[in-house]
Amino acid sequence: EPGKDSGDYLQDLNPRSFTELKNVVVEPSVAQDVANKLESIRKTLATEGRREYPSGLAYQFERSGYFALDKDTTGKDNIIFNRVATLRDTWGDKPADEQITRSRGRSGGTEISQPSGGNSGVVDDVRRVAFRAATLLEVQPHPEADSLLVCTVDCGDLDDGGKSLPRTVVAGLAGKIPFEQLTGKKIVAVTNLKPAKMRGIESTAILLAASSGNEGDEKVELLSVPPEVPNGELLYIEGKEPSE
């Protein structure tokens, strides 16, 4: 509970949340979304008398985290985003030998049952993330970015008729893993994050990968799971309770 020990929740804020970055460049599509959001705020207030909050416009910038539009933004020439920072009570050392294993839950993209004993404490960050088995069905170059790939991924999602609903995932893997090693591969995807546009294409999941070596001789590999694990099955970290 923030502030429980200190009596002041501000002391429990992540210090990095106070860092200010100026003169940052964003994609034109982001600037246009900001302009559209500001216009929507003005119209809603004028026609309905209702206040619409700018923080409703949020992005997940690659390798930087989630950012929400600030109320002091005035237009394309003055865009301010606030990074969503964690509180101190979610920090903690993670064991070095943690590995992803199959969960004991049900497959097919359905939710697993709650662990016995209830949920009386703060849930670890890692348990808030839905790691699911998935299959890469198709991989194509991103039309607007040489470093990105547009992937079609079966994450176990089904429509009302039981038909598979693949997701589109934009991944920064171009030039790092050969195409022939991607298509048909059984991998791990994070499936409960907010969709984010990457160079104009909405990405609805994240592929987990690991790298070794330095720039120039870096080796990148996707985390894989056994082929018999059904798509959509919830995975968890060994030694941790299943995700919630």
Secondary structure as GFF3:
##gff-version 3
##sequence-region A 1 244
A	DSSP	three_ten_helix	9	12	.	.	.	ID=ss1
A	DSSP	three_ten_helix	15	18	.	.	.	ID=ss2
A	DSSP	alpha_helix	28	48	.	.	.	ID=ss3
A	DSSP	three_ten_helix	54	56	.	.	.	ID=ss4
A	DSSP	beta_strand	58	61	.	.	.	ID=ss5
A	DSSP	beta_strand	65	69	.	.	.	ID=ss6
A	DSSP	beta_strand	81	83	.	.	.	ID=ss7
A	DSSP	three_ten_helix	88	90	.	.	.	ID=ss8
A	DSSP	beta_strand	100	102	.	.	.	ID=ss9
A	DSSP	three_ten_helix	125	128	.	.	.	ID=ss10
A	DSSP	beta_strand	131	142	.	.	.	ID=ss11
A	DSSP	beta_strand	145	154	.	.	.	ID=ss12
A	DSSP	beta_strand	167	171	.	.	.	ID=ss13
A	DSSP	three_ten_helix	179	181	.	.	.	ID=ss14
A	DSSP	beta_strand	186	190	.	.	.	ID=ss15
A	DSSP	beta_strand	196	198	.	.	.	ID=ss16
A	DSSP	beta_strand	201	203	.	.	.	ID=ss17
A	DSSP	beta_strand	206	207	.	.	.	ID=ss18
A	DSSP	beta_strand	209	212	.	.	.	ID=ss19
A	DSSP	beta_strand	219	222	.	.	.	ID=ss20
A	DSSP	beta_strand	234	237	.	.	.	ID=ss21
###
